[in-house]
């Protein structure tokens, strides 16, 4: 297996967009190529994620992007893995370079959803669950994650203040992220006064629907060393599967796919959770961040909520979690999320994150979940000095 490096990354503003997903992905892709000082003709393969293209009546988006980039003859594939679509596309690029099948790959993820009414978007999201068993019977993702939150509270005595701590931290981090959907801080009072969406989850426990895109350029070591000075290596990228629906899970407080992908990634990289300096985890809901920090081994089972409450996951704490603002405040343009996490970590490891910079960050971890854990990707990155 060859070593794989990130040599450039690009990002658009997350929030409401007046242009389509194709245009957003094109913008992010061009930014990533500019950052890598790369011409489109140097790209061997393209991996895109755009799970809800049908919401804009546009599937098979790869050839359209490649044509716009002037590389219509390059192979492309569009990957769908619910909310982990972006990291699934990254994984495909990673293994193609590691295996020697390509030297340079473009990975881009994007989505446009805010042109839809809230009930329409919620219905589309529900298609990522077991629709026949869950979505068609009225179970939305806020409802499903509320079940997880209730189970976690019952088993581990997690409380609303702990959930609030996640939301307050991530909103505070997003203030310093120029691309974030919500760049405003919130207080405990703001949180407690917000309405319940699905008990025990309040409005401020839930990430927003967002428009936006992100892109990264991956390359072989030989190509990377000739092109950039600041080297960031993907030392492991592993995926795992889980139960197709939450109703089939035997434990609502943990996601097997996350645990298995994490174990595989750390084993491949010869690292441990204690080596991680900064992490971007899938916080579609505040309880999801708490569960993620436990499933990835950053904290023992049942202690993720307490860690958030005590500031262990803040920038400057024991392990900085979601310095970007996470899905919670940065936003969640479904297929862009997994790539956006890599964008954030790449900038953290090259010390280009401004006021949200994690001092001395050398090892980063991205954790990206599809639906209620039906799929998960864990990626480990290392700064190479």
Secondary structure by P-SEA (a helix, b strand, c coil): cbbbbbcbbbbcccccccccaaaaaaaaaaaaaaaaccccccccbbbbbbccccccccccaaaaaaaaaccccbbbbbbbcccaaaaaaaaaaaaaaaaccccbbbbbbbbbcccccaaaaaaaaaccccccccccccccaaaaaaaaaaaaaaaccccaaaaaaaaaaaaaaacccccccccccccaaaaaacccccccccccccccccccbbbbbbbcaaaaaacccccccccbbbbbbccccccccccccccaaaaaaaaaaaaaaccccccccbbbcccccaaaaaaaaaaacccccccaaaaaaacccccccccccccccccccccccccaaaaaaaaaaaaaaaccccccccccccbbbbbbbccccccbbbbbbbbcc
